[in-house]
Amino acid sequence: MQRPRDPEDTTLVRLLCEGDPRSVERLLTRHGGRVRGYLHRRFPSLDAAEIHDILVDAILRLMETFDPLRGSPAGWLVFLAHRAAIDKLRSPRTSLEPREPLADQPAANGLPTPLEGLIYQERLAEIRAALCSLSDLERAIIEADLDAGEPADAARLAARLGTTTGSIYAARRRARKKLLQRLDTPQLE
């Protein structure tokens, strides 16, 4: 038997998708501790900074992928954080990778510091603006890729979007190039 959904969670996710900056803070207040605790128990090799990064990534993905028919926002947030933690652990990390000490330590209650919140809000605004700069086709392809966690099948996308696989590949390449330029992300060769 499925538990009834919390209407406040659904409202918070709707506000998050609409760009309300307080919704991130409220989601973190409601579920951040539970998700952090889960990640800490499930992935003890992750430090507090990595867990915080994973939680922020999960909230960004929640904004992009939440479907009320697929479950509750809290459950979806835990699922997304779990997947992000696995991806983090699978990614290559060398011992030569610089690790700077945190200038502003997280608060004892597990909530982000004001500086972290400000940096997060600025980056979120950059990401939203970059996504808005894409054409409808490019945005649909990027969203499908994000939902799949990898490049979505071009043939299926072409059939769904009423275009050819060649245009899917070209639009994906253009979209990625635009996002990388807009977000000042260094490209890997």
N, C-alpha and C positions, 0 to 999 in steps of 0.2 A: 504494500500500500504506500502510495506516494504522499509525502507531507505536503500540506498546502503551502503555496509560495508566499513569501513575505512581500506585501505590496510596497513596502518602503525600499526593499532591494531593487525591485523592478523599476520603481521611480528613479532611484539613484542611477541605475544603468542608463535609463532614458536621458536623464540630465547629463550624464557623462558623454553620451553620444552627441548631445546638443552643444557640448563645449562648456558646460558649467564647471568652473575650476573648483568649487567647493565640493562637488560630488566625488572627486578623487579622494579628498581628505576624509569625507564621510565614509566612503567605502573602506579606506584604510582603517578608520576607527572601528567600523563594524566587523571587519573580517581580517584585517592585517595581522593581528596577533595570532589568530587561529592558523592562518596560512604559514606565518613564520614558524610557529611551533611545529606544524606538520613537516615543513621542509627541514627544520633542524633535527627532528627525530628520524626522518626518512633518509636524509642526506647529511650525515654528521661531518663529512669532510668539507662542506661549504662553510665559509666564514660569514659573519654578520653582513658585511658589505655585499658579498655575492648574493646572499639571500634577499637583501633589500633590492638589488638590481633585478633579480628574478621576479620579485613581487611587482615592481614597477612595470616590467615587460609584460607580466600576466595581466595587469590592469589595462595596458594599452591593447593587448590582444582581446581582452574582454569587450572593450569598446567596439572592436572591429568584428567580432565573431559571435557575440551572444545572441542566442535565439531562445526566446521564452518557451518554445515548444520542446527544447532539448534538455531543460532542467532549470535549476535555480541559479541565480548569479553567484551565490556562495560556492556551490558545488562546481560550477564552471570555472570559477577563479582558482580553486584548488587544483582542478584538472590541468588548467593552463600553466599554473606554477610548477606542477609536477613535470609536465612536458618540457618546460623551459629549463628546469634543473637538470633533467637528463641530457638535454642538448648542451648545456654548459659543461657537464662532466665529460661528454663525448668530444667536445672541441679540444683541439691540441693546445696545450699550454706549456711553454718552456720555462725552465727555472730562471732564464735570463729576462723574462718578462718583467718590466719595472712595476713595482707595487708601491705606490705612494701612500703614506699614512693619511688617514682621513683628517682633513683640516677641522671639520666640524663633526664631532662624534654624535651618533644617534642618541636620542633621548632615552632615558632608562625605561620608559614605558613602551618602547619599540616603535613609536611613531617617528616619521622623518623630522629632521630639524627644519627650521624655517628656510635655511639656505638650500637644503635638499629639495624642499617643496618648491621654491622659486625656480631652481634649475630645472626641475621636472616640468613645471608649468611652461617655461620658455621652450623647452624641447618639444613638448606636446603641441604647442602652437606652431612651431616650425614644421612638424610632421603633418599636421592638419593642412597647413598652407601648401606644402609640397604635394599632398594627395589631391587637393583641390585644383592644382595646376595641371593635372593630367586630363586628357580627353576622357569621355565616357567609356570608350572601349579600353583604353589603357588602365583606367581605374578598375573596371570590371575584371580585367586579367590579373592585376596585382592583388585584388581582394580574393579572387579564386586561389591564387598562389598562397596567400597567407592562410586561408582556410585549410588548404591541403597540407601546409607545412613544407611544401616543396613546389616546384613548377607544376602546375595543373596540366592534365592531358590536353594538348592543343586540339586534337580532333574533337573531343567532347566540348571544349570551350567554343570551337568554331561552330559546331552544330547548335549549341545553346544560344550563341550570340548572333547567329545568322551571317557568318563570314567564312573565310577560308583559313586553313591552318597556316598558310604563309603569312597572312595578315596578323594572325595571333602571334607568331614568332617575331615579326617586325614590330608590332605594337608593344610586346613585352620588352624587347630590346630598347625601344625608345623610352618607355616608361621607366625602366631601371636607370637609364642614363640621366633622365630628367631628375629622378629622385636623388641619385648620387650627387649631381651637380647642385641641386637645391639644398640638400642637407649637408653639403661639404664633407661627404664621407670619402675617405681615400679608397680608390679602387684597387683591388688585388689583381695582379697580373697573372 
